[in-house]
Amino acid sequence: MSNLLELGSQNNRKAYSPQFENLIVDEKRAKSLVEGSFCIGHNYIGWRTSRQFIADLINKPGTIIDIGCANGFLLRSLQEWSDFELIPYGIDISELHIRQAKKLFFQTYDQAGHDLSGNFACASIEEAAWLGGHRLPAQYDFVYCTIAHTRTAYEEALKLVRPGGRLICGFYGRNEYAVGSPGQLEEKQLLLRRVARLKEQGCVFDGVVENPFGTGHIIAWRQC
Ligand SMILES: C[S@@+](CC[C@H](N)C(=O)[O-])C[C@H]1O[C@@H](n2cnc3c(N)ncnc32)[C@H](O)[C@@H]1O
């Protein structure tokens, strides 16, 4: 077994599915999936260090949409990292990314037997209110979004959250500074100021979580 898979099974709360192990066992393929989700220059371990803390905000089974899902690898990873069963959906403004996401989920199925590749559509966050036109549900238990940089985008994302669900907004740094270094701390302050600016504009967040693994990423979330 490679170091990579050993690390996965030691540190994860549950073992990876064989299908996921197949995806990440080949380091070149894993790197291409990671980079296809904008985690440039990193391998699977770097990816997990950078994104796994998002899974801690998932507090029940249900549906999740990633607005700006890129190649879908974050959703696929959250399915493995979360303790809860997640049905993934995604939209992205880029047709190429949606093609990649559909390919990633091709012939993977939900409990009702639907091919999950049908859960992805090329759409912009501005069209979030018309997801029905893309044959996607109107609301979700979890809405993940890294592009809620303005109050308008925040409100579009919020509309997609089912009552009792959660809006989870990711704010990513450049992920290139050593843990605890002045660069990393400065970057974190910059991201926290972005959240503060959204709050000043009337956006509501119930909590802010900093990545405990040190990469300059934070999450602001709202319980609905
Ligand atoms: C940084 S990537 C995030 C990928 C993944 N969600 C993650 O967190 O790892 C941002 C994605 O948002 C998409 N995007 C940018 N503007 C968008 C818009 N207005 N509507 C939908 N997607 C958009 C980009 O094409 C890109 O794939």
PDBQT file of the ligand as one rigid body, heavy atoms in Angstrom, charges set to zero:
ROOT
HETATM    1  C1  LIG A 301     -11.582  28.143  -6.915  1.00  0.00    +0.000 C 
HETATM    2  S1  LIG A 301     -12.615  27.163  -7.940  1.00  0.00    +0.000 S 
HETATM    3  C2  LIG A 301     -13.412  26.230  -6.655  1.00  0.00    +0.000 C 
HETATM    4  C3  LIG A 301     -13.470  24.768  -6.963  1.00  0.00    +0.000 C 
HETATM    5  C4  LIG A 301     -14.127  23.936  -5.869  1.00  0.00    +0.000 C 
HETATM    6  N1  LIG A 301     -15.434  24.418  -5.555  1.00  0.00    +0.000 N 
HETATM    7  C5  LIG A 301     -13.288  23.949  -4.604  1.00  0.00    +0.000 C 
HETATM    8  O1  LIG A 301     -13.639  24.639  -3.641  1.00  0.00    +0.000 OA
HETATM    9  O2  LIG A 301     -12.272  23.245  -4.577  1.00  0.00    +0.000 OA
HETATM   10  C6  LIG A 301     -13.876  28.317  -8.433  1.00  0.00    +0.000 C 
HETATM   11  C7  LIG A 301     -14.787  27.804  -9.546  1.00  0.00    +0.000 C 
HETATM   12  O3  LIG A 301     -15.856  28.741  -9.701  1.00  0.00    +0.000 OA
HETATM   13  C8  LIG A 301     -16.202  28.826 -11.078  1.00  0.00    +0.000 C 
HETATM   14  N2  LIG A 301     -16.900  30.106 -11.293  1.00  0.00    +0.000 N 
HETATM   15  C9  LIG A 301     -16.361  31.350 -11.397  1.00  0.00    +0.000 A 
HETATM   16  N3  LIG A 301     -17.321  32.271 -11.551  1.00  0.00    +0.000 NA
HETATM   17  C10 LIG A 301     -18.501  31.609 -11.546  1.00  0.00    +0.000 A 
HETATM   18  C11 LIG A 301     -19.871  31.997 -11.667  1.00  0.00    +0.000 A 
HETATM   19  N4  LIG A 301     -20.214  33.276 -11.818  1.00  0.00    +0.000 N 
HETATM   20  N5  LIG A 301     -20.836  31.057 -11.587  1.00  0.00    +0.000 NA
HETATM   21  C12 LIG A 301     -20.503  29.745 -11.437  1.00  0.00    +0.000 A 
HETATM   22  N6  LIG A 301     -19.227  29.305 -11.328  1.00  0.00    +0.000 NA
HETATM   23  C13 LIG A 301     -18.237  30.217 -11.381  1.00  0.00    +0.000 A 
HETATM   24  C14 LIG A 301     -14.856  28.705 -11.807  1.00  0.00    +0.000 C 
HETATM   25  O4  LIG A 301     -15.045  28.268 -13.151  1.00  0.00    +0.000 OA
HETATM   26  C15 LIG A 301     -14.130  27.682 -10.906  1.00  0.00    +0.000 C 
HETATM   27  O5  LIG A 301     -14.319  26.383 -11.410  1.00  0.00    +0.000 OA
ENDROOT
TORSDOF 0
